[in-house]
Amino acid sequence: MDGVTELAARIKGMETSQYSPMIGTITSLPELKIQLGDRVQIGADKVIAVFDIFKTVRHDTYTEYVNLNKQVVLLPCISESGSTVRFIAIGVVL
């Protein structure tokens, strides 16, 4: 089973409709990784954000990623053939 098919199967197994919003946690930046549930992890190739998901704040000795470890609201987008799953990140949960 290829990665896209496995991801689609796991999302379907979470019993959500294909257009229901989902909540994930940003676990890695600048190499974007978002955790959905216990097992599904998606990367930057599957996410389109409508906000600056990589926003940073510079401090004297380091740079902080503002959205790291925050929850993000995602809308799944499934192609008509059902073979491509992508997500639109619409914002972070405050």
Phi and psi restraints in degrees (value plus and minus 20) as a CYANA .aco file:
   2 ASP   PHI     -96.0   -56.0
   2 ASP   PSI     149.0   189.0
   3 GLY   PHI     -81.1   -41.1
   3 GLY   PSI     -60.7   -20.7
   4 VAL   PHI     -85.1   -45.1
   4 VAL   PSI     -63.7   -23.7
   5 THR   PHI     -84.5   -44.5
   5 THR   PSI     -60.9   -20.9
   6 GLU   PHI     -84.2   -44.2
   6 GLU   PSI     -63.5   -23.5
   7 LEU   PHI     -81.1   -41.1
   7 LEU   PSI     -64.7   -24.7
   8 ALA   PHI     -82.1   -42.1
   8 ALA   PSI     -61.0   -21.0
   9 ALA   PHI     -84.7   -44.7
   9 ALA   PSI     -60.9   -20.9
  10 ARG   PHI     -88.5   -48.5
  10 ARG   PSI     -59.7   -19.7
  11 ILE   PHI     -84.7   -44.7
  11 ILE   PSI     -63.6   -23.6
  12 LYS   PHI     -81.1   -41.1
  12 LYS   PSI     -56.7   -16.7
  13 GLY   PHI     -85.9   -45.9
  13 GLY   PSI     -39.1     0.9
  14 MET   PHI     -99.8   -59.8
  14 MET   PSI     -19.8    20.2
  15 GLU   PHI      34.8    74.8
  15 GLU   PSI      34.9    74.9
  16 THR   PHI    -138.3   -98.3
  16 THR   PSI     133.6   173.6
  17 SER   PHI     -93.6   -53.6
  17 SER   PSI     140.9   180.9
  18 GLN   PHI     -87.2   -47.2
  18 GLN   PSI     -32.4     7.6
  19 TYR   PHI    -136.4   -96.4
  19 TYR   PSI      -9.3    30.7
  20 SER   PHI     -95.9   -55.9
  20 SER   PSI     116.8   156.8
  21 PRO   PHI     -84.2   -44.2
  21 PRO   PSI     128.5   168.5
  22 MET   PHI    -146.8  -106.8
  22 MET   PSI     133.5   173.5
  23 ILE   PHI    -131.4   -91.4
  23 ILE   PSI     107.0   147.0
  24 GLY   PHI    -146.8  -106.8
  24 GLY   PSI     150.9   190.9
  25 THR   PHI    -139.4   -99.4
  25 THR   PSI     108.9   148.9
  26 ILE   PHI     -95.0   -55.0
  26 ILE   PSI      92.0   132.0
  27 THR   PHI    -123.4   -83.4
  27 THR   PSI     -33.7     6.3
  28 SER   PHI    -169.7  -129.7
  28 SER   PSI     114.5   154.5
  29 LEU   PHI    -165.8  -125.8
  29 LEU   PSI     125.5   165.5
  30 PRO   PHI     -99.5   -59.5
  30 PRO   PSI     -32.7     7.3
  31 GLU   PHI    -101.4   -61.4
  31 GLU   PSI      76.7   116.7
  32 LEU   PHI     -81.7   -41.7
  32 LEU   PSI     106.0   146.0
  33 LYS   PHI    -159.1  -119.1
  33 LYS   PSI     111.0   151.0
  34 ILE   PHI    -143.2  -103.2
  34 ILE   PSI     107.4   147.4
  35 GLN   PHI    -111.7   -71.7
  35 GLN   PSI     105.8   145.8
  36 LEU   PHI    -134.4   -94.4
  36 LEU   PSI      94.3   134.3
  37 GLY   PHI      47.6    87.6
  37 GLY   PSI    -172.5  -132.5
  38 ASP   PHI    -107.5   -67.5
  38 ASP   PSI     -46.8    -6.8
  39 ARG   PHI    -140.0  -100.0
  39 ARG   PSI     -45.8    -5.8
  40 VAL   PHI    -109.8   -69.8
  40 VAL   PSI     107.1   147.1
  41 GLN   PHI    -148.7  -108.7
  41 GLN   PSI     108.7   148.7
  42 ILE   PHI    -136.5   -96.5
  42 ILE   PSI     133.1   173.1
  43 GLY   PHI    -133.0   -93.0
  43 GLY   PSI    -196.8  -156.8
  44 ALA   PHI     -80.5   -40.5
  44 ALA   PSI     -47.7    -7.7
  45 ASP   PHI     -88.6   -48.6
  45 ASP   PSI     -34.7     5.3
  46 LYS   PHI    -129.9   -89.9
  46 LYS   PSI     -18.3    21.7
  47 VAL   PHI    -142.7  -102.7
  47 VAL   PSI     112.6   152.6
  48 ILE   PHI    -138.8   -98.8
  48 ILE   PSI     102.1   142.1
  49 ALA   PHI    -124.3   -84.3
  49 ALA   PSI     122.5   162.5
  50 VAL   PHI    -116.8   -76.8
  50 VAL   PSI     -11.1    28.9
  51 PHE   PHI    -160.9  -120.9
  51 PHE   PSI     151.2   191.2
  52 ASP   PHI    -100.1   -60.1
  52 ASP   PSI      71.0   111.0
  53 ILE   PHI     -89.1   -49.1
  53 ILE   PSI     -42.1    -2.1
  54 PHE   PHI    -118.2   -78.2
  54 PHE   PSI      -1.7    38.3
  55 LYS   PHI     -75.4   -35.4
  55 LYS   PSI     116.2   156.2
  56 THR   PHI    -145.6  -105.6
  56 THR   PSI     138.7   178.7
  57 VAL   PHI    -146.9  -106.9
  57 VAL   PSI     105.9   145.9
  58 ARG   PHI    -110.8   -70.8
  58 ARG   PSI     109.8   149.8
  59 HIS   PHI    -129.3   -89.3
  59 HIS   PSI     157.6   197.6
  60 ASP   PHI     -76.7   -36.7
  60 ASP   PSI     -64.1   -24.1
  61 THR   PHI    -135.0   -95.0
  61 THR   PSI     -23.9    16.1
  62 TYR   PHI    -176.9  -136.9
  62 TYR   PSI     147.0   187.0
  63 THR   PHI    -131.7   -91.7
  63 THR   PSI     110.9   150.9
  64 GLU   PHI    -126.7   -86.7
  64 GLU   PSI     112.0   152.0
  65 TYR   PHI    -105.6   -65.6
  65 TYR   PSI      96.2   136.2
  66 VAL   PHI     -81.4   -41.4
  66 VAL   PSI     -58.3   -18.3
  67 ASN   PHI    -112.9   -72.9
  67 ASN   PSI     -20.3    19.7
  68 LEU   PHI     -81.2   -41.2
  68 LEU   PSI     113.0   153.0
  69 ASN   PHI      48.4    88.4
  69 ASN   PSI      -5.0    35.0
  70 LYS   PHI    -117.9   -77.9
  70 LYS   PSI     137.6   177.6
  71 GLN   PHI    -102.7   -62.7
  71 GLN   PSI     122.1   162.1
  72 VAL   PHI    -146.2  -106.2
  72 VAL   PSI     122.9   162.9
  73 VAL   PHI    -113.3   -73.3
  73 VAL   PSI     106.7   146.7
  74 LEU   PHI    -142.0  -102.0
  74 LEU   PSI     120.9   160.9
  75 LEU   PHI    -131.5   -91.5
  75 LEU   PSI     100.4   140.4
  76 PRO   PHI     -92.0   -52.0
  76 PRO   PSI     122.1   162.1
  77 CYS   PHI    -144.8  -104.8
  77 CYS   PSI      94.0   134.0
  78 ILE   PHI    -130.8   -90.8
  78 ILE   PSI     109.6   149.6
  79 SER   PHI     -82.7   -42.7
  79 SER   PSI     141.7   181.7
  80 GLU   PHI     -78.3   -38.3
  80 GLU   PSI     -53.9   -13.9
  81 SER   PHI     -97.8   -57.8
  81 SER   PSI     -34.5     5.5
  82 GLY   PHI      61.6   101.6
  82 GLY   PSI     -15.0    25.0
  83 SER   PHI    -112.5   -72.5
  83 SER   PSI     -39.1     0.9
  84 THR   PHI    -136.1   -96.1
  84 THR   PSI     104.7   144.7
  85 VAL   PHI    -137.4   -97.4
  85 VAL   PSI     103.7   143.7
  86 ARG   PHI    -151.9  -111.9
  86 ARG   PSI     148.0   188.0
  87 PHE   PHI    -151.3  -111.3
  87 PHE   PSI     121.9   161.9
  88 ILE   PHI    -121.7   -81.7
  88 ILE   PSI      98.6   138.6
  89 ALA   PHI    -105.2   -65.2
  89 ALA   PSI      95.1   135.1
  90 ILE   PHI    -122.1   -82.1
  90 ILE   PSI     -28.8    11.2
  91 GLY   PHI     143.2   183.2
  91 GLY   PSI     149.3   189.3
  92 VAL   PHI    -121.6   -81.6
  92 VAL   PSI     132.2   172.2
  93 VAL   PHI    -104.4   -64.4
  93 VAL   PSI     105.7   145.7
